[in-house]
């Protein structure tokens, strides 16, 4: 089991109560780190990050943390706007109209979201080494990802 990090950057964390599959929890922590880093590097939008981080916060039992709260509030404002794959089903003129709203909301939240993403990236950096260590353990098969299936723990 990993030790609690006491809030210091890059310190391993202990799975919270209710988490019974530590390797899966570590994988979800890695995904939090990855989405936060991708947002900060401009590889995904604020809207995409807020949608991705919602389930991850829940699956890691971290939804009450302040940094996840920023993305939850952003997601609440974006709820009726086309994000991700659903954009493929929208007409171009409708998308253009909704994109004006989307960009205004993203502009409003950008500062807080980027700060929160930086905090999450730092807080969950430990998970990269933890997952690598799990993969190296003798006698353990690496966890297989199931495509198209959502995992909650």
C-alpha positions in Angstrom: 0.0 0.0 0.0 1.2 3.5 -0.7 1.7 6.0 2.1 -0.2 9.2 2.6 1.7 12.1 1.3 0.6 14.8 3.8 -0.2 17.2 1.0 3.4 17.6 -0.3 4.0 17.6 -4.0 4.8 14.3 -5.6 4.3 12.3 -2.4 2.4 9.0 -2.7 -1.2 8.9 -1.5 -3.1 6.3 0.3 -6.4 5.1 -1.3 -9.4 6.6 0.5 -12.1 4.6 2.2 -14.2 2.7 -0.2 -11.4 2.0 -2.7 -10.8 -1.7 -2.9 -8.8 -2.0 -6.1 -5.6 -0.1 -5.5 -4.1 -0.7 -9.0 -7.3 0.7 -10.6 -7.2 3.7 -8.3 -3.6 4.4 -9.2 -4.6 4.2 -12.9 -7.3 6.7 -12.3 -4.9 9.0 -10.5 -2.5 8.7 -13.5 -5.4 9.8 -15.7 -6.1 12.8 -13.5 -2.4 13.8 -13.9 -2.6 13.2 -17.6 -5.7 15.3 -18.2 -4.4 18.1 -16.0 -1.1 18.1 -17.9 -2.8 18.0 -21.3 -4.9 21.0 -20.4 -1.9 23.0 -19.3 -0.1 22.0 -22.5 -3.0 23.1 -24.6 -3.7 19.5 -25.9 -7.3 19.5 -24.7 -9.8 22.3 -24.1 -11.2 23.4 -20.7 -14.5 21.8 -21.7 -12.8 18.5 -22.5 -10.8 18.6 -19.3 -13.9 19.3 -17.2 -15.8 16.4 -18.7 -12.9 14.0 -18.3 -12.1 15.0 -14.7 -15.6 14.6 -13.4 -15.8 10.8 -13.4 -12.1 10.5 -12.4 -12.8 12.7 -9.3 -15.7 10.4 -8.4 -13.8 7.2 -9.0 -10.9 8.3 -6.9 -13.3 9.6 -4.2 -11.8 13.1 -4.6 -14.9 15.0 -5.8 -15.0 17.2 -2.7 -11.4 18.6 -3.3 -11.3 22.3 -4.2 -9.5 21.8 -7.5 -12.1 19.3 -8.8 -14.8 21.7 -7.6 -13.5 24.2 -10.2 -14.0 21.7 -13.0 -17.4 20.6 -11.7 -18.7 24.2 -11.6 -17.3 24.8 -15.2 -19.0 21.5 -16.3 -22.3 22.7 -14.8 -22.1 25.8 -17.0 -21.3 23.8 -20.1 -24.0 21.2 -19.6 -26.2 22.1 -22.6 -23.3 23.0 -25.0 -21.9 20.5 -27.6 -18.6 19.1 -26.4 -16.6 16.2 -27.7 -18.1 13.6 -30.2 -21.6 15.1 -30.0 -20.3 18.0 -32.1 -20.2 15.7 -35.1 -24.0 15.7 -35.1 -24.5 19.4 -35.0 -25.0 21.7 -38.0 -22.1 24.1 -38.7 -24.2 27.2 -38.1 -25.6 25.9 -34.8 -22.0 25.0 -33.7 -20.8 28.4 -34.5 -23.6 29.9 -32.4 -23.0 27.6 -29.5 -19.2 28.1 -29.8 -19.6 31.7 -28.9 -21.2 30.7 -25.6 -18.6 28.0 -25.1 -15.7 30.3 -25.6 -17.2 32.9 -23.2 -17.6 30.3 -20.5 -14.1 29.0 -21.0 -12.7 32.5 -20.9 -14.5 33.1 -17.6 -13.0 30.0 -16.0 -9.6 29.8 -17.7 -7.6 31.3 -14.9 -9.1 29.3 -12.1 -9.1 26.1 -14.2 -5.4 26.4 -15.2 -4.4 27.0 -11.6 -6.5 24.0 -10.5 -5.0 21.9 -13.3 -1.5 22.8 -12.1 -2.4 21.8 -8.6 -3.8 18.5 -9.8 -0.8 17.8 -12.0 1.5 18.3 -9.1 -0.6 16.4 -6.6 -1.0 13.3 -8.8 2.5 13.2 -10.2 3.4 10.4 -7.8 1.0 8.1 -9.6 3.2 7.8 -12.7 6.0 6.1 -10.7 3.4 4.1 -8.6 1.9 2.7 -11.8 5.3 1.9 -13.2 6.2 0.1 -10.0 3.0 -2.0 -10.2 3.8 -3.1 -13.7 7.2 -4.3 -12.5 5.9 -6.4 -9.6 6.7 -10.1 -10.3 3.7 -12.4 -10.7 1.3 -9.6 -11.4 -0.3 -9.2 -14.8 -0.7 -5.7 -16.0 -4.3 -4.4 -15.7 -6.0 -4.5 -19.1 -8.1 -1.6 -20.1 -11.4 -2.4 -21.5 -12.4 -0.1 -24.3 -15.9 1.3 -24.3 -16.5 0.4 -20.7 -16.6 3.0 -17.9 -15.1 2.0 -14.7 -16.0 3.3 -11.3 -14.0 0.9 -9.0 
